[in-house]
């Protein structure tokens, strides 16, 4: 795998309703900034520094700042603020009502205020303008430990440990001005993998994350958020038995013919690989699963535009990191491998974006931010 990039290199990105590409991340001085481009990525406006007081920002690998756009000039930026204890954090947010010209002071999104894991958030507005925030949360693990501690030594020894963490979410119907209660989506998620979000055909939001299935299998689960919510289903069947978190979350994008395109990393029968598969509308696997055509592929992401599908990943050969893509013009029936770029510098995971000019991949290295066309 590629050498881990230095902390602070990971950025978030999204396309505004007006078609501008926006990024959010830390600059070389460790300050949180936003920046936008009209063309996309050929030229950039001046970066805007954000006032977050004394907050610290996690911007490392799977845990990065995020940005999302609502329907009424609303812009929200989220990040995880690490707390004093290792692996703890709070999900913080800034909001704008003027299209990103100005932002509020940061505030905490969730109601739970324990010094525990609230990390690896993802966020998206649905078609009705409801803001969905989803994150990894360890409050139930704490409760399980407290319960076991209250038992006798013999009973505590028999008590089953709480595996992994949990997926929690909430909703805001006013662009982040107020939030509903913290809602548990699923028990027993993996602890440190990103959560992938994608729009549903009905205008909602679907989520895919690495889950801990009994007895300790690190595959993936899928659920639709909000009013369409149903019990999570199993979305991958690699059967990876692992008592650890691989820090390697999935990617998810809607398919033109219904359902979703998904990419994920896992070990199946002793063979580690990034895999691609189709999911039905309910998140269950459909058809054959394929390995990406690169045994060193890591941290893949996927985006779609109509019948066009693009998967991008990075691949380290021991000397440099190569950025590659697998592209399809027929909704995933056939793919072609493309070489996009290479760098010997530290670099971020690639992020896929669907812009008015086609599908693009955003790739940050230690010296610059690349926005590369993939399709058309």
C-alpha positions as CSV (number, residue, x, y, z in Angstrom):
1,X,0.0,0.0,0.0
2,X,1.1,3.6,-0.6
3,X,2.9,5.3,2.3
4,X,0.3,7.1,4.5
5,X,0.0,10.7,3.5
6,X,0.9,13.3,6.1
7,X,-2.0,14.5,8.3
8,X,-3.8,17.5,6.8
9,X,-3.6,16.5,3.2
10,X,-7.1,15.0,2.9
11,X,-9.8,17.3,1.4
12,X,-13.5,17.2,0.7
13,X,-15.2,18.3,-2.5
14,X,-18.6,18.8,-4.0
15,X,-20.3,20.4,-7.0
16,X,-22.7,23.3,-6.2
17,X,-26.1,23.7,-7.8
18,X,-24.6,26.3,-10.1
19,X,-22.0,23.8,-11.3
20,X,-19.0,25.2,-9.4
21,X,-16.5,22.8,-8.0
22,X,-15.8,23.5,-4.3
23,X,-13.1,22.0,-2.1
24,X,-12.6,22.2,1.7
25,X,-9.5,21.2,3.6
26,X,-6.4,22.4,5.5
27,X,-3.8,24.6,3.9
28,X,-0.1,24.3,4.4
29,X,-0.5,26.4,7.6
30,X,-3.1,24.0,9.0
31,X,-6.0,26.5,8.5
32,X,-9.4,25.3,7.3
33,X,-10.2,26.9,3.9
34,X,-12.8,26.6,1.1
35,X,-12.1,27.4,-2.5
36,X,-14.1,27.1,-5.7
37,X,-13.5,26.8,-9.5
38,X,-15.8,27.5,-12.4
39,X,-14.0,25.5,-15.0
40,X,-13.6,22.9,-13.0
41,X,-10.1,22.9,-11.5
42,X,-8.4,24.7,-14.4
43,X,-8.4,28.0,-12.4
44,X,-9.4,28.7,-8.8
45,X,-10.6,31.7,-7.0
46,X,-8.8,32.9,-3.9
47,X,-9.1,30.5,-0.9
48,X,-11.4,31.6,1.9
49,X,-10.1,30.9,5.4
50,X,-12.8,29.8,7.9
51,X,-12.9,31.0,11.5
52,X,-13.2,27.8,13.6
53,X,-11.8,29.3,16.8
54,X,-9.6,26.8,18.7
55,X,-11.0,23.7,17.0
56,X,-8.6,21.2,15.5
57,X,-9.6,19.4,12.3
58,X,-9.1,15.8,11.3
59,X,-7.9,15.7,7.7
60,X,-6.2,12.4,7.3
61,X,-7.1,9.5,5.0
62,X,-10.7,8.3,5.5
63,X,-11.5,11.1,8.0
64,X,-11.6,14.4,6.1
65,X,-13.6,17.7,6.0
66,X,-16.8,17.6,3.9
67,X,-19.0,20.1,2.1
68,X,-22.6,19.8,0.8
69,X,-25.1,22.2,-0.9
70,X,-28.8,22.6,-0.1
71,X,-31.5,24.0,-2.4
72,X,-31.7,27.5,-1.0
73,X,-28.2,29.0,-1.1
74,X,-27.4,26.7,1.8
75,X,-23.8,25.4,2.2
76,X,-22.6,23.2,5.1
77,X,-19.1,22.2,6.0
78,X,-18.4,19.4,8.5
79,X,-15.3,18.0,10.1
80,X,-14.3,15.8,13.0
81,X,-12.7,17.6,15.9
82,X,-10.3,15.2,17.8
83,X,-10.8,15.3,21.6
84,X,-8.3,14.7,24.4
85,X,-8.5,10.9,24.5
86,X,-7.3,8.8,21.6
87,X,-9.9,7.9,18.9
88,X,-12.5,10.3,20.3
89,X,-14.1,13.2,18.5
90,X,-17.0,15.5,17.9
91,X,-18.7,16.2,14.5
92,X,-18.6,19.9,14.0
93,X,-20.3,22.0,11.3
94,X,-20.4,25.5,9.8
95,X,-23.4,26.7,7.8
96,X,-24.0,29.4,5.2
97,X,-27.2,30.9,3.9
98,X,-25.7,33.0,1.2
99,X,-24.1,30.4,-1.1
100,X,-20.8,30.2,0.8
101,X,-20.0,34.0,1.0
102,X,-20.0,33.8,4.8
103,X,-20.2,31.0,7.3
104,X,-21.4,30.6,10.9
105,X,-19.2,29.7,13.8
106,X,-18.7,26.0,14.2
107,X,-21.2,23.9,16.3
108,X,-21.6,20.3,17.3
109,X,-24.1,18.3,15.2
110,X,-25.0,15.5,17.6
111,X,-26.7,15.7,21.0
112,X,-24.5,13.1,22.7
113,X,-21.5,14.9,24.3
114,X,-19.5,12.1,25.8
115,X,-15.8,12.0,25.2
116,X,-16.1,9.0,22.9
117,X,-15.9,8.3,19.1
118,X,-18.2,10.5,17.0
119,X,-16.1,10.4,13.8
120,X,-15.9,9.7,10.1
121,X,-19.1,11.7,9.3
122,X,-20.7,11.9,5.9
123,X,-23.4,14.3,4.9
124,X,-25.8,15.0,2.0
125,X,-28.9,16.9,1.2
126,X,-31.8,14.9,-0.2
127,X,-34.1,16.1,-3.0
128,X,-36.5,17.7,-0.5
129,X,-33.7,19.7,1.1
130,X,-33.3,17.6,4.2
131,X,-29.7,17.4,5.4
132,X,-28.6,13.9,6.5
133,X,-25.5,13.5,8.7
134,X,-24.2,10.0,9.4
135,X,-21.3,9.1,11.6
136,X,-19.5,6.3,13.5
137,X,-20.4,6.4,17.2
138,X,-19.2,4.3,20.2
139,X,-21.8,5.2,22.8
140,X,-23.3,1.7,22.8
141,X,-19.9,0.2,23.3
142,X,-19.5,2.3,26.4
143,X,-22.9,1.3,27.6
144,X,-22.0,-2.4,27.1
145,X,-18.8,-2.0,29.0
146,X,-20.6,-0.2,31.9
147,X,-23.2,-3.0,32.0
148,X,-20.5,-5.7,32.1
149,X,-18.7,-3.8,34.8
150,X,-21.9,-3.8,37.0
151,X,-22.1,-7.6,36.7
152,X,-20.4,-10.1,38.9
153,X,-17.0,-11.2,37.7
154,X,-18.5,-14.5,36.5
155,X,-21.4,-12.9,34.7
156,X,-19.2,-10.3,33.2
157,X,-16.9,-13.0,31.8
158,X,-19.9,-14.5,30.1
159,X,-21.2,-11.2,28.8
160,X,-20.5,-10.8,25.0
161,X,-18.4,-7.7,24.1
162,X,-19.9,-5.1,21.9
163,X,-18.2,-5.6,18.6
164,X,-17.0,-2.5,16.7
165,X,-19.0,0.7,16.9
166,X,-22.4,1.8,15.6
167,X,-23.8,4.0,12.8
168,X,-25.8,7.0,14.0
169,X,-27.5,9.7,12.0
170,X,-29.7,12.8,12.4
171,X,-31.6,15.1,10.1
172,X,-31.9,18.9,9.7
173,X,-34.8,20.4,7.8
174,X,-33.6,24.0,7.9
175,X,-30.1,23.7,6.4
176,X,-28.3,22.9,9.6
177,X,-29.9,25.6,11.8
178,X,-31.4,22.8,14.0
179,X,-31.2,19.0,14.2
180,X,-33.5,16.2,15.1
181,X,-32.4,13.5,17.6
182,X,-29.5,11.2,17.2
183,X,-30.9,8.0,15.7
184,X,-29.1,4.7,15.7
185,X,-29.0,3.2,12.2
186,X,-27.1,0.0,13.0
187,X,-25.2,-1.7,15.7
188,X,-21.7,-3.1,15.1
189,X,-20.1,-1.1,12.4
190,X,-16.4,-1.1,11.7
191,X,-14.6,1.7,13.6
192,X,-12.5,3.7,11.1
193,X,-13.9,3.3,7.6
194,X,-15.6,6.1,5.6
195,X,-19.4,5.9,5.0
196,X,-20.4,6.2,1.4
197,X,-23.6,8.1,0.4
198,X,-25.5,8.1,-2.8
199,X,-28.9,9.5,-4.0
200,X,-31.8,7.1,-4.3
201,X,-34.2,7.2,-7.3
202,X,-36.9,8.5,-5.0
203,X,-34.8,11.5,-4.0
204,X,-33.6,10.2,-0.7
205,X,-30.1,9.2,0.5
206,X,-28.6,5.7,0.7
207,X,-25.6,4.7,2.8
208,X,-23.0,1.9,2.6
209,X,-20.4,1.2,5.3
210,X,-18.1,-1.6,6.5
211,X,-20.0,-3.6,9.1
212,X,-19.1,-6.3,11.6
213,X,-21.2,-9.4,10.9
214,X,-21.1,-12.3,13.4
215,X,-18.8,-13.6,14.5
216,X,-16.3,-11.0,13.3
217,X,-16.6,-10.7,9.5
218,X,-15.8,-7.2,8.1
219,X,-18.1,-7.0,5.1
220,X,-20.4,-4.2,4.1
221,X,-24.0,-3.1,4.9
222,X,-26.5,-0.9,3.1
223,X,-29.5,1.2,4.2
224,X,-31.7,4.0,3.0
225,X,-31.9,7.0,5.3
226,X,-34.9,9.1,6.4
227,X,-38.5,8.3,5.7
228,X,-37.5,5.4,3.3
229,X,-35.4,3.8,6.1
230,X,-35.5,0.0,6.4
231,X,-33.4,-2.4,8.3
232,X,-29.8,-2.6,6.9
233,X,-29.0,-5.4,4.6
234,X,-25.7,-7.1,3.8
235,X,-24.1,-5.7,0.6
236,X,-20.9,-7.7,0.3
237,X,-20.0,-11.3,1.0
238,X,-16.2,-11.5,1.0
239,X,-16.3,-13.2,4.5
240,X,-13.2,-11.3,5.7
241,X,-12.5,-12.5,9.3
242,X,-10.5,-9.6,10.8
243,X,-10.3,-8.4,14.4
244,X,-9.3,-4.9,13.3
245,X,-10.4,-2.0,11.1
246,X,-8.7,-1.7,7.7
247,X,-9.3,2.0,7.4
248,X,-10.7,1.4,3.9
249,X,-14.3,2.4,3.2
250,X,-16.5,1.8,0.2
251,X,-17.8,3.9,-2.7
252,X,-21.4,4.1,-3.9
253,X,-23.1,5.7,-6.9
254,X,-26.6,5.3,-8.6
255,X,-26.9,3.0,-11.6
256,X,-28.8,4.2,-14.8
257,X,-30.8,1.0,-14.9
258,X,-31.7,1.1,-11.2
259,X,-29.8,0.0,-8.1
260,X,-26.2,1.1,-7.4
261,X,-22.6,0.6,-8.5
262,X,-20.3,-0.2,-5.5
263,X,-16.6,-0.6,-4.9
264,X,-15.0,-1.9,-1.7
265,X,-11.8,-3.5,-0.4
266,X,-11.8,-6.9,1.3
267,X,-10.1,-10.2,1.6
268,X,-11.9,-13.2,0.1
269,X,-10.4,-16.6,0.6
270,X,-7.0,-15.1,1.4
271,X,-7.1,-12.8,-1.7
272,X,-7.1,-9.1,-0.9
273,X,-8.4,-6.8,-3.6
274,X,-10.6,-3.9,-4.4
275,X,-13.8,-5.3,-5.9
276,X,-16.7,-3.9,-7.9
277,X,-20.3,-5.1,-7.9
278,X,-23.8,-4.1,-8.6
279,X,-26.4,-3.7,-5.8
280,X,-30.2,-3.8,-6.2
281,X,-32.4,-1.0,-5.1
282,X,-32.6,-2.6,-1.6
283,X,-28.7,-2.9,-1.4
284,X,-28.5,-6.6,-1.9
285,X,-25.8,-7.9,-4.4
286,X,-26.8,-8.4,-8.0
287,X,-24.8,-10.4,-10.5
288,X,-21.0,-11.2,-10.5
289,X,-18.4,-9.3,-8.4
290,X,-15.2,-8.3,-10.2
291,X,-11.8,-7.5,-8.9
292,X,-10.4,-4.2,-10.3
293,X,-7.6,-4.8,-12.9
294,X,-4.8,-3.8,-10.5
295,X,-3.7,-6.0,-7.6
296,X,-2.3,-3.0,-5.8
297,X,-5.5,-0.9,-6.1
298,X,-6.5,0.9,-2.9
299,X,-9.0,3.6,-1.8
300,X,-11.2,3.4,-4.9
301,X,-14.2,5.7,-5.4
302,X,-17.0,5.6,-8.0
303,X,-19.1,8.1,-9.8
304,X,-21.8,8.0,-12.5
305,X,-23.4,10.2,-15.1
306,X,-26.3,8.5,-16.8
307,X,-24.9,5.3,-18.3
308,X,-21.3,6.4,-17.8
309,X,-19.5,4.8,-14.8
310,X,-16.0,5.7,-13.6
311,X,-14.0,4.1,-10.8
312,X,-10.7,5.7,-9.8
313,X,-8.0,4.5,-7.4
314,X,-4.4,4.9,-6.4
315,X,-1.7,2.2,-6.7
316,X,1.7,2.2,-5.2
317,X,4.5,0.3,-7.0
318,X,7.2,0.9,-4.4
319,X,8.5,4.0,-6.1
320,X,5.6,6.2,-7.0
321,X,1.8,6.3,-6.7
322,X,-0.2,5.8,-9.9
323,X,-3.7,7.2,-10.4
324,X,-5.8,4.8,-12.5
325,X,-9.4,4.6,-13.6
326,X,-11.8,1.9,-14.9
327,X,-14.4,3.5,-17.2
328,X,-17.6,2.3,-18.7
329,X,-20.0,3.9,-21.2
330,X,-22.7,1.2,-20.9
331,X,-23.7,1.2,-17.2
332,X,-21.0,-1.2,-16.1
333,X,-21.4,-3.9,-18.7
334,X,-17.9,-3.3,-20.1
335,X,-14.9,-1.4,-18.7
336,X,-11.7,0.1,-20.1
337,X,-8.5,0.7,-18.0
338,X,-7.0,4.2,-18.1
339,X,-3.8,5.6,-16.7
340,X,-4.4,9.1,-15.4
341,X,-1.4,10.4,-13.5
342,X,1.6,9.5,-11.3
343,X,3.4,11.1,-8.4
344,X,6.3,10.4,-6.0
345,X,4.9,12.9,-3.5
346,X,2.7,12.2,-0.6
347,X,-0.9,12.1,-1.8
348,X,-4.5,11.9,-0.8
349,X,-7.1,9.3,-1.7
350,X,-8.8,10.1,-5.1
351,X,-12.3,11.6,-4.9
352,X,-14.8,11.2,-7.7
353,X,-17.1,14.0,-8.8
354,X,-19.9,14.3,-11.4
355,X,-19.7,17.9,-12.8
356,X,-21.7,19.6,-15.6
357,X,-18.6,18.9,-17.8
358,X,-18.5,15.2,-17.1
359,X,-17.0,12.9,-14.5
360,X,-13.8,14.2,-12.9
361,X,-11.3,12.8,-10.3
362,X,-9.9,15.1,-7.6
363,X,-6.4,14.1,-6.4
364,X,-4.3,16.1,-4.0
365,X,-0.6,15.7,-3.8
366,X,1.8,17.5,-1.4
367,X,2.3,20.2,-4.0
368,X,-0.9,20.6,-6.0
369,X,-4.5,19.7,-6.4
370,X,-5.3,17.8,-9.7
371,X,-8.7,17.8,-11.2
372,X,-8.6,15.3,-14.1
373,X,-11.2,14.5,-16.7
374,X,-12.3,10.8,-17.0
375,X,-15.6,11.0,-18.9
376,X,-16.6,12.2,-21.5
